[in-house]
Amino acid sequence: MRSVVERVIAPFAVDRRVLALAGARMADGIGNSFLIIVIPLYVTSGIVGGTAFGLEESLIIGVILSLFGFLNSSFQPVTGRLSDRLGRRKPFILAGLAGLALTNIAYVFAETYVSLLVIRGLQGVSVAFIIPASVALVNELASSGDRGGNMGVYNTFRLVGFGAGPAVAGAVVNLGPYTLPSGVMVNGFDAAFYIATITATISYVLVTVLVSDPESTAANAGADLSIPIRDRTGPNLLDPIFTLGLASFFMATGIALFATIQPEVNARLEQGATWFGLQFAAFILAQVALQTPIGRACDRYGRRPFIIGGMVLLIPTTLVQGFVLSSMLMFVARLFQGVAAAMVFVPSLALAGDLAGKGESGSKLSVLTMAFGYGIAAGPLSSGALVGFGFRVPFVFGSVLAVFGAILVYTQVEETLETTAPVPVFGSE
């Protein structure tokens, strides 16, 4: 049995605490992504009432969902800096998971728009405790020689959870009500909220039992936690971590353009919802498949070549989505856009981790996670506003952002690995 387990985890050969944390984030990711599908269904079910502030039903759904991302991203620098100041990560992760579990179960009792807004907002704040502390902990458990691989494993598990939730959430709701062994009837919505609560609780237990802070975190608490914009020590104009934050924002905005224009995409390609779902999933599939190998490769060949290559690849893969007229070609474009994003995100975290001084991981890495979160929120708003000027316009906008991101990284970010192996040429040994 032991040999079987070892073979299963061999591709994820990292510190067991990183693997445990990755598993915990996968579990809470399943529950949290459940709600992306369930909340709109819940709002339109007729269960929810009360004041909607004069907003249409579709708009109040958008506000409820976007509030999570806005508060999550806004609070990440605060919690990241606080965890640096105190020199502890685990308590922040546990506090966030506890908040997530409590707010998940609170949906069972929420029957007004106001209560949904309050609960979703508290969830955003809860996750803001989890993300910076988790990424900082992964960074501190790694070294410069395996930081990319550790970040890749962590993000792979997180994305598996995030992708798995929506795939089954609708079915859980539609197949209800359920009869428990005790004879109690549970409707589909409550079942979904209970599942989300259980996954957050599982994550809490995993972190409690299997994850611990390294001693160096507490020893280096209270370092310089400022986030400079200008480069203080190098020859460049902008601070490299701030630059990577800008590039992450541009990338996230570009990849999120697709999500909110489903009617326009389906009408243009003369396709149904199934094809759109496959095209949306193609991006996540590429991310899941490539995060770990790209992370390990950037440990060997350097961070900068992957980040620049990914930003450059993001330009055509975003632009072409505005011009293709085939469902299959859109699927391929989304797949390669996922490849581009995988080349950027994990090496960027690894490079920022290399630059972060002792006791600064929470503050420094939260710049990237915050920027990515804001980009994910800005993308749908941008596409919704720009698609009225023509179907191609949002994707042209996204590709222009990718151009700026590539230029910024090329001119303002230096390699952090002291020695790197030569990048292999295709077909060479």
TADA-V772058 format. One line per field, one symbol per residue. phi: phi as a letter, one per 20 degrees, with the letter a starting at -180 (. if undefined). burial: + if it has 24 or more other C-alpha atoms within 12 Angstrom, else -. A space follows every 50 residues. Layout:
phi->???
burial->???
//
This chain:
phi->.fffffffegfdfcggfffffffffffffffffgffeffgfffefnfebn fdmmefgfffffffffggfffgffeffffffffffembdggfffffffff fffffffgdeccfffffffffffffffffffffffffgffeddfecffff fffgfffffgffffgffdffffffefeddfgfnfecffffffffffffff fgfgfgfgeddbfffffffdfnffdfdfeefedeeefdffffffffffff fffffefffedggfffffelcdfffffffffgffgffffdgfffgffffe doeggffffffffffffefffecfccffffgffffffffffffeffffff ffffefffndgfffffffffffffffffgffffffeffepffggffgfff ffffffffffedcdfdffccffffegnee
burial->-----------++++++++++++++++++++++++++++++++----+-- ------+--+++++++++++++++++++++++++++++++++++++++++ ++++++++-++++-++++++++++++++++++++++++++++++++++++ ++++++++++++++++++++-++--------------+++++++++++++ ++++++++--++++--++--+++-+++----------+++++++++++++ ++++++++++++-+++--+-----++++++++++++++++++++++++++ ++++++++++++++++++++++++--+--+++++++++++++++++++++ ++++++++++++++++++++++++++++++++++-++---++++++++++ ++++++++++-++++++------------
//
